[in-house]
C-alpha cells in the first residue's frame, strides 16, 4: 500500500507553496503582525481604568490579497462537486493546503470557511434551501466563515419555527475570524446551527497572543438561526475541524523543525556548531519523530474523512490529541535550540509558538479528544465490536 501523496496531490502542494510564497510570504506576515508596539485603546479600557490607559495592538481583519488568490484558484470550492462549479476533490487535498498555510502562518480564514462550508453542505443542511446562498458565497470567497463552539455545549433556543428556523441565546468561546465572518456555524451538544452575521452580528476583535489571526466572542440574544443538523452533524464538524487544524499544526511544526536545524548548523559555541552537541542532536531527533507522527495521524484522519470511513471520528481525535501534544513539544524544542534570539520580536519563532498555542486548544484540546477516544472505544466494546 502506498502511503505517500499522489502525483496530483504533490502538484497541488507545490502549486500552493508557490502561490503562498508570492502572496503571503515573510514580508506580508511581518507587515501584518506589526512591530510589537502598543497602539490603540482596548475596548472598555477607559471604563475600567478611568483613564483609557490600557492599550494594545489588536489583530483585525485578514490578508485580503492572499484570500482573493485562494478564491481565484478555487481553493474554497475544493470539495464542491464539479457540476456545481467546484474542483470535486476531498479532505486529503484540503489537508495539503492547510499544511502549507500553517507552514507560513498565512493570515487568511481558509480553515474556518472550509469547515463552515462542509457543515452547510451536509445532507440535512442541503435539504434546507435557505442555506444555498451561504454555500455559494463561501465557495466563491465573497464571504468568510467562522466556526464557533459553545462552552458547555448548550445554547438556549427561543422556539423553533418552520423550516428549521430557531433563535439562539448564549455566548460562544473565542472564535477566529468572527469579527469578519459573514456566516457562523455554531456547534452545541444537540446540534449545529447557522447564523447570518452580515446584518450587524459581528463582534469587536479582542486582544490575542496570536497576532496572525483576529479573534472575537459571538453573543446571541434571540438571534435568528437555522438548525443544520443534530448529533451526527456535530460529530462531522468536530472531525473535520480537528483534522484540518491538526494539518495546520503539522505545517507549523515542520517549519519550526527546519528553522531549528538550520540554526543549529549556523550557531557556533565553544568553537563548534551547536548541532554537533549530543544534547541538541537528541532534541532535534525527538522533534523529527514528533513531526512524522503528526504527519501520519493527520493524513490518515484526512483519508478517513475523504472516504467517509467508519474510523473517521476515532482517527480525527487521535490526530488532534497527538498533534496538540507533539506541537507543544516541537515548539519547546525549537525555542530551546534558538536560545535567547527565539524570544525576540525580530525572530519568527515566537509567532509560530503563539499560533500553535491557540491551535492546540481549538476544536477540542488533547484531553478533550483523549476522552472522546475513550468514549468511542467504550461504545465499541459495549456493542461487542472489536477495538481495531
C-alpha positions in Angstrom: 0.0 0.0 0.0 1.3 3.5 -0.9 1.0 5.9 1.9 2.6 8.8 0.1 0.7 11.6 -1.6 -0.3 11.0 -5.2 1.3 12.9 -8.0 -1.7 15.2 -8.3 -1.6 15.9 -4.6 2.1 16.7 -4.7 1.5 19.0 -7.6 -1.3 20.7 -5.6 1.1 21.1 -2.7 3.9 22.6 -4.9 1.4 25.0 -6.6 0.1 26.1 -3.2 3.6 26.7 -1.9 4.4 28.8 -4.9 1.2 30.8 -4.6 1.6 31.4 -0.8 5.2 32.3 -1.1 4.3 35.0 -3.6 1.1 36.3 -2.0 1.7 35.6 1.7 5.4 35.4 2.3 7.6 36.5 5.1 7.3 40.2 4.3 3.5 40.1 4.3 3.5 38.2 7.6 5.7 40.7 9.2 3.7 43.6 7.9 0.5 42.1 9.4 1.9 41.4 12.9 3.5 44.8 13.1 6.3 46.0 15.3 5.0 44.9 18.7 4.5 48.5 19.7 1.5 49.3 21.9 -1.0 51.3 19.9 -4.8 51.9 20.1 -7.1 51.5 23.1 -8.5 48.2 24.3 -12.3 48.2 24.1 -13.6 49.1 27.5 -10.2 50.1 28.8 -11.4 53.7 29.6 -14.3 52.5 31.6 -12.1 50.0 33.5 -9.3 52.4 34.4 -11.0 55.8 34.1 -8.0 57.0 32.0 -8.1 54.8 29.0 -4.5 53.8 29.7 -4.6 50.1 29.0 -3.7 49.8 25.3 -2.9 47.0 22.9 -2.5 46.5 19.2 -5.5 44.2 18.5 -5.2 41.9 15.4 -8.0 42.8 12.9 -9.1 41.5 9.5 -7.2 39.1 7.3 -4.9 39.1 4.3 -7.3 40.1 1.5 -4.7 39.6 -1.2 -4.0 36.0 -0.2 -7.7 35.4 0.3 -8.5 36.6 -3.2 -5.8 34.5 -4.7 -7.1 31.4 -2.9 -10.6 32.1 -4.2 -9.3 32.7 -7.7 -7.6 29.3 -7.6 -10.8 27.6 -6.4 -9.4 26.6 -3.0 -12.7 27.5 -1.3 -14.6 25.2 -3.6 -12.1 22.4 -3.5 -14.7 19.9 -2.1 -17.6 21.3 -4.1 -18.9 18.9 -6.8 -17.7 19.7 -10.3 -21.3 20.1 -11.6 -21.6 22.9 -9.1 -18.5 24.7 -10.2 -16.1 23.2 -7.7 -12.9 21.1 -8.0 -14.6 17.9 -6.7 -11.6 16.9 -4.6 -11.5 15.7 -1.0 -10.3 16.1 2.6 -6.8 15.0 1.8 -6.3 17.8 -0.6 -7.8 20.2 2.0 -5.2 18.9 4.5 -2.4 19.5 2.0 -3.5 23.2 1.7 -3.9 23.6 5.4 -0.4 22.2 6.0 1.1 24.8 3.6 -0.9 27.6 5.2 0.3 26.5 8.7 3.9 26.4 7.4 3.7 30.1 6.5 1.3 31.3 9.2 -1.0 32.7 6.5 -3.5 35.2 7.9 -6.5 34.0 6.0 -9.7 32.2 7.2 -9.3 29.2 4.9 -9.8 26.5 7.5 -12.8 28.1 9.2 -14.5 28.8 5.9 -13.9 25.2 4.6 -15.3 23.7 7.8 -18.3 26.0 7.7 -18.9 25.2 4.1 -18.7 21.5 4.9 -21.3 21.9 7.7 -23.6 23.7 5.3 -23.1 21.0 2.6 -24.1 18.0 4.8 -27.3 16.3 3.7 -29.5 17.7 6.4 -28.2 21.3 5.7 -28.6 20.9 2.0 -32.2 20.0 2.4 -32.7 23.5 3.7 -32.9 25.6 0.6 -32.1 28.8 2.7 -28.5 27.6 3.1 -27.8 27.7 -0.6 -26.8 31.3 -0.7 -24.4 30.8 2.2 -22.8 27.9 0.4 -22.3 29.7 -2.9 -20.9 32.8 -1.1 -18.4 30.7 0.9 -17.4 28.7 -2.2 -16.5 31.8 -4.3 -14.8 33.6 -1.4 -17.3 36.5 -1.3 -17.9 36.0 2.4 -15.8 34.4 5.2 -17.0 31.7 7.5 -16.2 31.0 11.2 -16.9 28.0 13.4 -17.8 28.7 17.0 -18.1 26.3 19.9 -20.3 27.0 22.9 -18.6 26.3 26.2 -20.5 23.5 27.9 -22.1 22.7 24.6 -25.5 24.2 25.3 -27.4 27.1 23.7 -30.8 28.3 24.6 -33.4 28.2 21.9 -36.3 30.6 21.9 -38.5 28.3 20.0 -38.3 26.6 16.6 -40.2 27.9 13.7 -40.9 26.4 10.2 -38.1 25.1 8.1 -35.5 24.7 10.9 -35.7 28.3 12.0 -34.6 28.8 15.6 -33.5 31.7 17.8 -30.3 31.3 19.8 -29.2 32.9 23.1 -25.8 32.4 24.7 -22.1 33.2 24.2 -19.5 31.2 22.2 -15.9 30.6 23.1 -13.1 32.7 21.4 -13.6 32.3 17.7 -11.0 33.1 15.0 -12.3 35.5 12.3 -15.7 36.0 14.0 -15.3 39.8 13.6 -15.0 39.5 9.8 -17.2 36.4 9.1 -20.4 36.6 7.0 -21.8 33.4 8.4 -21.1 31.5 11.6 -21.5 27.8 12.1 -22.3 27.3 15.8 -21.6 23.9 17.4 -23.5 22.8 20.5 -24.1 19.5 22.1 -27.5 18.9 20.5 -26.8 20.2 17.0 -25.2 22.6 14.6 -26.7 26.0 13.7 -26.0 28.5 11.0 -26.2 32.3 11.8 -26.0 35.1 9.3 -23.7 37.8 10.6 -23.9 40.2 7.7 -26.5 42.5 9.4 -24.5 43.7 12.3 -23.8 40.5 14.1 -20.0 40.6 14.1 -18.3 41.1 17.4 -15.4 43.5 18.1 -12.0 41.9 17.8 -10.2 41.2 21.1 -6.5 41.2 22.1 -4.9 37.9 21.5 -1.4 36.4 21.7 -1.6 35.0 18.2 -1.3 38.2 16.2 -1.7 36.4 12.8 -5.5 36.0 13.3 -8.3 38.1 14.7 -10.4 36.7 17.5 -13.8 37.5 18.8 -16.7 36.2 21.0 -20.1 35.8 19.4 -23.0 36.9 21.7 -26.6 35.7 20.8 -29.7 37.1 22.3 -32.7 35.6 20.5 -30.6 35.7 17.3 -32.3 34.1 14.2 -30.5 30.9 13.1 -31.1 27.8 11.1 -30.6 24.3 12.5 -28.2 22.4 10.2 -28.3 19.0 11.8 -28.2 17.0 15.1 -25.5 15.0 16.9 -24.3 13.4 13.6 -23.7 16.9 12.2 -21.8 17.8 15.4 -19.5 14.8 15.1 -18.8 15.7 11.4 -17.9 19.3 12.2 -15.6 18.2 15.1 -14.0 15.5 13.0 -13.2 17.8 10.0 -12.2 20.8 12.1 -9.9 18.7 14.3 -8.3 17.1 11.2 -7.6 20.3 9.4 -6.3 22.3 12.4 -4.0 19.3 13.0 -2.7 19.7 9.4 -2.0 23.4 10.1 -0.1 22.4 13.3 1.8 19.9 11.2 2.9 22.6 8.8 4.0 25.0 11.5 5.9 22.3 13.4 7.7 21.1 10.3 8.7 24.7 9.6 10.0 25.2 13.2 12.0 22.0 13.0 13.6 23.2 9.8 14.4 26.5 11.3 15.9 24.8 14.4 18.1 22.5 12.3 19.3 25.4 10.2 20.1 27.5 13.2 21.9 24.5 14.9 24.2 24.3 11.9 25.0 28.0 11.9 25.2 28.9 15.6 28.7 28.4 16.9 29.5 27.8 20.6 32.9 26.8 22.1 34.2 26.8 18.6 31.7 24.3 17.2 28.2 24.4 15.7 25.7 23.7 18.4 24.2 21.0 16.2 27.3 18.9 16.9 26.4 18.6 20.6 24.7 15.4 21.5 22.0 17.1 23.6 20.9 19.2 20.7 21.0 16.3 18.3 18.8 14.3 20.6 16.4 17.2 21.0 16.0 17.6 17.2 15.7 13.9 16.6 12.8 13.7 19.1 11.2 16.7 17.3 11.6 14.9 14.0 9.8 11.8 15.5 7.0 14.1 16.7 6.6 15.8 13.3 6.5 12.5 11.4 4.0 11.1 13.9 1.9 14.2 13.2 2.1 13.6 9.5 0.9 10.0 9.8 -2.1 10.8 12.0 -3.1 13.9 10.0 -3.2 12.2 6.7 -4.9 9.0 8.0 -7.6 11.2 9.5 -7.9 13.2 6.3 -8.2 9.9 4.3 -10.9 8.7 6.6 -12.8 11.9 6.2 -12.5 11.7 2.4 -13.6 8.1 2.2 -16.3 8.6 4.8 -14.8 5.7 6.6 -16.3 4.5 9.9 -12.9 5.2 11.6 -13.3 8.9 10.9 -14.2 10.1 14.5 -11.5 8.0 16.1 -8.9 9.0 13.5 -9.7 12.7 13.9 -9.5 12.6 17.7 -6.3 10.6 17.5 -4.8 13.2 15.2 -5.9 16.2 17.3 -4.7 14.6 20.6 -1.3 13.7 19.2 -0.7 16.9 17.2 -1.7 19.1 20.1 0.8 17.5 22.4 3.5 17.0 19.7 3.2 20.6 18.5 3.8 21.8 22.1 7.0 19.6 22.3 8.3 20.7 18.9 7.8 24.4 19.7 9.6 24.0 23.0 12.5 22.3 21.3 12.7 25.0 18.6 12.7 27.7 21.3 15.4 25.9 23.3 17.6 25.5 20.3 17.3 29.1 19.3 18.0 30.3 22.8 17.7 34.0 23.6 17.1 35.0 20.0 13.9 32.9 19.9 12.3 35.2 22.4 12.9 38.4 20.4 10.3 40.1 18.4 12.5 40.2 15.4 12.7 36.4 15.1 9.7 34.4 13.8 9.9 31.7 16.4 7.5 33.4 18.8 4.9 33.8 16.0 4.8 30.0 15.5 4.7 29.4 19.2 1.8 31.7 19.8 -0.2 30.4 16.8 0.4 26.8 17.8 -0.9 27.5 21.3 -4.2 28.6 20.0 -4.4 25.7 17.6 -3.7 23.2 20.4 -6.9 24.2 22.2 -9.1 24.9 19.2 -11.8 22.4 18.3 -11.0 20.5 21.5 -7.7 20.2 23.3 -5.7 17.0 23.8 -7.6 15.9 27.0 -11.0 16.5 25.3 -10.0 14.3 22.4 -8.5 11.6 24.6 -11.8 11.5 26.5 -13.6 11.2 23.1 -11.3 8.4 22.0 -12.1 6.5 25.3 -15.8 7.1 24.8 -15.7 5.8 21.2 -13.8 2.7 22.2 -16.1 2.0 25.1 -19.1 2.2 22.8 -17.5 -0.4 20.6 -16.9 -2.7 23.5 -20.4 -2.4 24.7 -21.7 -3.2 21.2 -19.5 -6.3 21.1 -17.3 -4.9 18.3 -13.5 -5.2 18.1 -11.4 -2.3 19.1 -9.5 -2.3 15.8 
